Amino acid sequence: MATQTLKLNVKSGEKDGKTFWDRCGVLFVSTNDAGEITAINVKHSMFPSVEMVAFPQKPNDDE
């Protein structure tokens, strides 16, 4: 299982045509050996004690 780590940034301002960014969190994307996403975890500076987790949509067996 592999995990990709992505930085979450928020635009904090502009000066002299230059954009400034502040890091506001990290996104962890876990995949299985086939490359399918198994889980997504988010750590965000606005919610330091909250664990946010998302899972990919499951196929609809009703159809």
C-alpha positions in Angstrom: 0.0 0.0 0.0 1.4 3.4 -1.0 0.6 6.8 0.4 0.9 10.1 -1.4 1.3 13.3 0.7 -0.1 16.6 -0.7 0.3 20.0 0.9 -2.8 22.2 1.3 -2.0 25.9 0.9 -4.1 29.0 1.2 -3.4 32.2 -0.6 -2.3 34.7 2.0 -1.7 37.7 -0.1 -0.2 39.5 -3.1 2.5 42.1 -3.3 4.2 43.5 -6.4 2.6 40.8 -8.6 3.9 38.1 -6.4 1.5 35.6 -4.7 2.2 34.4 -1.1 0.9 31.1 0.3 0.6 29.7 3.8 0.4 26.0 4.5 -2.9 25.1 6.1 -2.8 21.3 6.1 -1.8 18.0 4.6 -3.7 15.5 2.6 -2.7 11.8 2.7 -4.0 9.6 -0.2 -3.6 5.8 0.4 -3.8 3.4 -2.5 -3.7 -0.4 -2.8 -1.3 -2.4 -5.1 -3.6 -1.8 -8.1 -3.4 2.0 -7.6 -7.0 2.3 -6.4 -7.6 4.9 -3.6 -8.4 3.1 -0.4 -8.6 6.1 2.0 -8.0 9.8 2.2 -7.0 11.5 5.5 -6.8 15.3 6.0 -4.9 17.2 8.7 -6.0 20.8 8.7 -4.6 23.7 10.9 -8.1 25.1 11.5 -9.1 21.8 13.1 -6.0 20.5 14.8 -7.7 17.9 17.0 -10.2 16.7 14.4 -9.3 13.6 12.2 -10.9 13.9 8.8 -11.2 10.8 6.7 -12.8 10.2 3.3 -13.2 6.9 1.4 -13.9 6.4 -2.3 -17.5 6.0 -3.4 -18.5 2.3 -3.3 -20.1 0.8 -6.4 -23.9 0.8 -6.4 -25.0 -2.9 -6.5 -28.7 -2.0 -7.0 -28.3 -1.2 -10.7 
